[in-house]
Amino acid sequence: MLVSKKKKVFSNHHSLICASTKIVGDLHFSGDFYLEGTVQGNIYAEEGKPAKLVIAETGLVEGDIKVAYVLVNGCVRGSIYASKHIELAAKAVIEGTIHYNSIEMVKGSQLIGQMIFSGPAAQTTEQVKDSGTAELEPVTI
């Protein structure tokens, strides 16, 4: 039997919190996490393990999210730290700050807050400012 050595992006571990469920407290997970209910607390992906969070239209998070891949179609009241990619679907409502490396926003999604790019170019800019060797000016296009 041949065994594929191809690395999977996401694991086969799936979790679901249905619309009638409310969790109070922090949540830690790995794999794919699908949220239709409410979480009053922070959501964290386990370090070094693949993780993806999907917040459905009925989903609500009141707290911070620190997950590599995030897809939002519900409501988030707090900061989102998406180290790889975040997608805001048509019914997404974010009240807080989004820290992102890559982002997609569909028409109809709402952000009441800020977007902060935290990819490699942002780190390079911070290093230059910290070194005092160059002053970067904003560019208007």
Residue pairs with C-beta under 8 A, 6 or more apart in sequence:
8 50
9 50
10 31
10 32
10 50
10 51
10 52
10 69
11 30
11 31
11 32
11 49
11 50
12 31
13 30
13 31
13 32
14 31
14 32
14 33
14 34
15 29
15 31
15 32
15 33
15 34
16 34
16 35
16 36
17 23
17 33
17 34
17 35
17 36
17 37
17 39
17 59
18 36
18 37
19 36
19 37
19 56
19 58
20 37
21 36
21 37
21 38
22 37
22 38
22 39
22 40
23 37
23 38
23 39
23 40
23 41
24 40
24 41
25 40
25 41
26 41
26 42
26 43
26 44
26 63
27 39
27 41
27 42
27 43
27 44
28 44
28 45
28 46
29 43
29 44
29 45
29 46
29 51
29 53
30 45
30 46
30 49
30 50
30 51
31 49
31 50
31 51
31 52
32 51
32 52
32 54
33 43
33 51
33 52
33 53
33 54
33 67
34 54
34 56
35 53
35 54
35 55
35 56
35 59
35 61
35 74
36 56
36 58
36 59
37 58
37 59
37 60
38 59
38 60
38 61
38 62
39 60
39 61
39 62
39 63
40 62
40 63
41 62
41 63
42 63
42 64
42 65
42 66
42 78
43 53
43 61
43 63
43 64
43 65
43 66
43 67
44 66
44 67
45 51
45 53
45 66
45 67
45 68
50 68
51 67
51 68
51 69
52 67
52 68
52 69
52 70
52 71
53 65
53 67
53 69
53 70
53 71
54 71
54 73
55 61
55 70
55 71
55 72
55 73
55 74
55 75
55 76
55 92
56 73
56 74
57 73
57 74
57 91
58 74
59 73
59 74
59 75
60 74
60 75
60 76
60 77
61 74
61 75
61 76
61 77
61 78
62 77
62 78
63 77
63 78
64 78
64 79
64 80
64 81
64 96
65 76
65 78
65 79
65 80
65 81
65 82
66 81
67 81
67 82
68 82
68 83
68 84
68 85
69 82
69 84
69 85
69 86
70 80
70 82
70 85
70 86
70 87
71 86
71 87
71 89
72 80
72 86
72 87
72 88
72 89
72 92
72 94
72 109
73 89
73 90
73 91
73 92
74 91
74 92
74 93
75 92
75 93
75 94
75 95
76 92
76 93
76 94
76 95
76 96
77 95
77 96
78 95
78 96
79 96
79 97
79 98
79 99
80 86
80 94
80 96
80 97
80 98
80 99
80 100
81 99
81 118
82 98
82 99
82 100
82 101
82 103
83 101
83 118
84 101
84 102
85 100
85 101
85 102
85 103
85 104
86 98
86 100
86 102
86 103
86 104
87 103
87 104
87 105
87 106
88 94
88 103
88 104
88 105
88 106
88 109
88 111
89 106
89 109
90 106
90 107
90 108
90 109
91 108
91 109
92 106
92 109
92 110
93 109
93 110
93 112
94 109
94 110
94 111
94 112
94 113
95 112
95 113
96 112
96 113
97 113
97 114
97 115
97 116
98 111
98 113
98 114
98 115
98 116
99 116
99 118
100 115
100 116
100 117
100 118
100 119
101 117
101 118
101 119
102 119
103 115
105 111
116 122
125 136
128 134
128 136
129 135
129 136
